[in-house]
Structure formats: structure tokens, C-alpha cells
Amino acid sequence: MYIYRMVEDRERKYVGRIGEQIAADFLVRKGFSILMRNYRKPWGEIDIIAEKGNVVRFVEVKTLAQEDLPNVSRENNNYRPEEQVQPWKLKKISRTAETYMNATRDHREYQIDVVGVFIDLSKRVARCRLYEQVL
């Protein structure tokens, strides 16, 4: 049982890393500039810090692999990875975002966004959805 959890955790982290890279590429194609990835503090982490239109964006990435989803499509309403961003997680992201803005002495507007990533690893395809100003 312990070995199973280690393998499951390793796979989850692998899918998460792939999802974050796909999300970063997606944001760049949408005109964002990536400022930093995986900004960590003891109380929270931000997957991607980007900017667009002079607004700093703190982006949480949620990824779902094909094994868990029968059909990877934009219309799939059965499960949305972005809905897994719980209120407590948004609070941690907000606190971490404020820390970043203060530490960098950046006085621009900022917002928290979420990118949901659907991946079909066997076909090597992914789809992304951007949700802006989730908090």
C-alpha cells in the first residue's frame, strides 16, 4: 500500500509538471509574458507568475490526465480541473501573491487566474481553459 501511494504521488507530480509547462506555453501564445514559475513561500506556492497588459497574473494550474477522463474536449462539463481550486487554496495563493508584490515592490494591479489543462498522454495532446480573476 505504501509503495502504491509513492508511485501514485510520483505520477501525479509528473502529470502536474507537464501540465504547468503546457499552461505556460498556452499563456505565452495568448500574449502573456512569464515572469516566474513555482514561486514558493512556507505558506503557499504559485505555479506561474505572468503579466499581460500591465497586470500581474498569479496563475494556479490544475491538470487532468486522459486516464481519468473519457473524452478530452472543450465541451466536457463532467469534470473541470479548475474546480478543484478550493477556497482555502485561493486564500493561500492570495497571501503568497501579496508577499510577491511587496517583495518586488511592484505597485501594478494583479489578479489570480486558473488554467485547467486536459492531457491525453498517449496521444500527446492537451487542451487548456483560462479562467480570469477567480478571486
N, C-alpha and C positions, 0 to 999 in steps of 0.2 A: 504494500500500500504506500509506503513512504517513497519507494522508487518510482511508482506510478505518478505521484504528485510532483516529484522532481522533474520527470520527463514532461508532464503536462505544463508545468511552470516554464520550463525551457522553451517549449513550443509556443506558448502564449507570448513570451518575451520576443521570440524570433518573429512571429507574426506582427507584434506591435512595432518592432524596429522597421520592418518592411513597410508597414502602414504609415509610419511617420515620414519615411523617405518619399513615399508616393504622395502624401499630403503636401510635403514641402515642394515637390516638383509641380503639383497641381496649383499651389498658391503662386508660384513663380509664373506659370503660364497665365494666371489670372491678373498679373501685373503687380504682385506683391514683391517686396524685397525681404529676404530672410536676414534678420539681424543676429539671431542666436537660436540654438536648439538645446533642449534639455537643461534649462536654467533651473538649478536646484537650490533649495534652502531647507533647513531642518523641518519646516512645517509644510512644505509643498514643492511641486515641480511644475514647470510649464514646458510643454512639448516643443512648441515653436513660438518664437517672438518674431514678428514680421511688421512691416509698415506698408501702408498704401494710402495715398492721398494725404500725407502728413498726419496720419493717425497710426498710433502704435497698436498692433493687434497681438493679443495673447491667445494662442490657439491650442485648444485641447484636441487631441486626435483620438478617435475611437475606431478600432479596426475589427472587422468581422471576416473570418476566413470562409471560403466556399464550403468546407466540410460541415459547417453549421447552417448553411443557407442553401435551399434547393435551387434558387434562381437569383443570379446576380443581375439586378436591373434597377434602374432609377425609380421604377414604379412600385417596387416591393414595399409594401406597407406592413408586412407581418412583423418585422423586426428592424429597428433602426438603431445602429450602434451609438449614435449621438444621444439617444435617450438614456443611455447608461451613465451620463454625466449627472450625478446626484447633486442635490443642493449643498451637501457638506463639501463635495469636491469643488463646486463653484466658489464656495467661501474660501477654500484653501488657495485656489487659483487667484482670486481677487486679492487676498493678503500678499501673496507672492508677487503679483503684478505691481501692487503699491510699493513693495520693497524694491523691485527693479527700477521703477520710475524715480524713486527717491535716491537710490544709489547712483543712478546715471545722471541725476539732476535734469531729467527730461520733463519739460513742462507742457508737452503736447497732450492732446486728447488721447485717450486709449479706450479700448473695448476688449471684451472677451468673446471669442468666436469658437465654434466647434466644427471640425471636419470629420464627417463619417466616411470611412473607407471600407468598401466591399472588395474582397480579393478572392479570385479563383486561382489558387496556386498552381493547379495542374495545367490550366490554360494560359497562365501568366497574364491575366487581365485584371484590371481594377477599375472601379468607379468611385467617384468622390462626390460628396454633397457638402456644401459650405452653409453653415448657419451663423449669421452675424448677430452680434450684440445679444448674446443669450442671457446676459445678466444686466 
